[in-house]
């Protein structure tokens, strides 16, 4: 009888995963995740290097729909690096952010990117965009990339990596 308990537990977990997967498909979400600020160690995700300084993110959420719609909420995306002196606690020269979707996990590539959206002096932004993704986007990740001096650069925040 001891063997039936583990099998029942496995069945319960499998059923729970199936229900969760059905729920994700039912509401149209391919992925919902919190965002993490870059660790300043030049971590590469999808061919994009992380920021060169330490950043903090008070709160960040990202959602990617099956139809390519992406929604990102950022609150408090600011420098958290004492070497930046008076700019610490601000976005410094980063005036906007662009959302990119990487397909194929951390070693994949950027499949699509939205136009930049202004970043407030407090590091807040809301991004809503519709991206054209490949038919099969395996292991998607969302990157929030900086616009600095008019150019899109490294990522400042990303979904789990």
C-alpha positions in Angstrom: 0.0 0.0 0.0 3.0 2.3 0.6 3.6 2.4 -3.2 0.1 3.9 -3.9 0.8 7.0 -1.8 3.7 8.2 -3.9 1.8 7.3 -7.1 -1.2 9.3 -5.8 1.1 12.2 -5.0 2.6 12.1 -8.5 -0.8 12.0 -10.0 -2.0 14.9 -7.9 1.0 17.0 -9.0 0.5 16.1 -12.6 -3.1 17.0 -12.4 -2.2 20.3 -10.8 0.3 21.1 -13.5 -2.3 20.2 -16.2 -4.9 22.5 -14.6 -2.3 25.3 -14.3 -1.3 24.9 -18.0 -4.9 24.9 -19.1 -5.5 28.1 -17.1 -2.5 29.8 -18.7 -3.8 28.9 -22.2 -7.4 29.9 -21.3 -6.4 33.5 -20.3 -4.2 33.8 -23.4 -0.9 34.2 -21.4 2.2 32.4 -22.7 4.1 33.7 -19.7 3.6 35.8 -16.6 6.6 36.6 -14.4 8.2 39.1 -12.1 11.3 40.9 -13.3 14.7 40.9 -11.7 17.2 43.8 -12.0 20.5 43.0 -13.7 23.3 41.8 -11.6 25.9 44.0 -13.3 28.1 40.9 -14.1 27.5 41.2 -17.9 25.1 38.2 -17.9 24.2 37.6 -21.5 20.6 36.7 -22.3 19.7 36.1 -26.0 22.9 37.8 -27.1 22.2 40.9 -25.1 24.7 41.9 -22.3 23.5 43.1 -18.9 24.1 46.5 -17.6 27.5 47.6 -16.5 26.4 49.1 -13.2 24.3 47.7 -10.3 20.6 48.5 -10.7 17.6 47.9 -8.4 14.0 47.3 -9.2 11.4 47.9 -6.5 8.8 46.0 -8.4 8.4 44.7 -11.9 6.0 42.4 -13.7 5.9 41.1 -17.2 3.2 39.2 -19.2 3.5 37.8 -22.7 0.4 36.7 -24.5 0.0 33.9 -27.1 -0.8 36.6 -29.6 2.4 38.5 -29.0 1.0 41.2 -26.7 3.4 42.1 -24.0 2.7 44.1 -20.9 5.4 45.3 -18.5 5.1 47.3 -15.3 8.2 48.9 -13.8 8.4 50.7 -10.5 11.7 52.0 -9.2 14.2 50.8 -11.8 17.1 52.9 -10.7 20.9 52.7 -10.1 21.9 51.1 -6.9 25.6 51.6 -7.3 27.6 53.9 -5.0 30.2 54.4 -7.8 27.6 56.5 -9.6 27.8 59.1 -6.8 25.0 61.7 -7.2 23.2 59.6 -9.8 22.7 56.7 -7.5 19.0 56.2 -6.9 18.1 57.5 -10.3 18.0 56.2 -13.9 20.8 58.6 -14.7 21.0 59.1 -18.5 18.6 56.2 -19.3 15.6 58.1 -20.6 13.6 55.2 -22.0 13.3 51.4 -22.0 12.5 48.9 -24.8 11.0 45.5 -24.2 12.6 42.6 -26.1 11.4 39.0 -26.2 14.0 36.3 -26.4 13.1 32.8 -27.7 15.1 29.8 -26.9 16.0 30.6 -23.3 19.1 32.5 -22.2 21.2 31.1 -25.1 18.5 31.9 -27.7 18.1 35.2 -29.6 16.0 38.3 -29.6 12.9 37.4 -31.6 11.2 40.8 -31.4 11.5 44.2 -29.8 9.1 47.0 -29.1 9.7 50.7 -29.5 11.2 52.5 -26.5 8.9 54.0 -23.8 9.9 56.8 -21.6 11.2 56.0 -18.1 10.3 58.5 -15.4 13.0 60.0 -13.1 11.7 57.6 -10.4 12.3 54.6 -12.7 8.7 53.9 -13.5 7.3 52.8 -16.9 4.3 50.9 -18.3 4.9 49.2 -21.6 2.1 47.7 -23.8 3.1 46.5 -27.2 2.1 43.9 -29.8 5.1 42.0 -31.2 5.3 39.6 -34.1 6.8 36.4 -32.6 7.9 33.2 -34.5 5.2 30.5 -34.6 7.1 28.6 -31.9 8.8 30.6 -29.2 10.4 28.0 -27.0 11.4 29.2 -23.4 10.6 32.9 -23.8 12.3 35.5 -21.7 11.5 39.2 -21.5 14.3 41.8 -21.4 13.9 45.5 -20.5 16.6 47.2 -22.4 18.0 50.7 -21.8 18.0 53.6 -24.2 21.0 55.7 -23.4 22.1 58.6 -25.5 19.5 57.6 -28.1 20.7 54.0 -28.5 19.2 50.8 -27.3 21.8 49.0 -25.2 22.0 46.3 -22.6 19.3 44.9 -20.4 18.4 46.4 -17.0 15.7 43.9 -15.9 14.6 40.5 -17.1 12.3 37.6 -16.3 14.0 34.8 -14.3 17.3 33.7 -15.6 
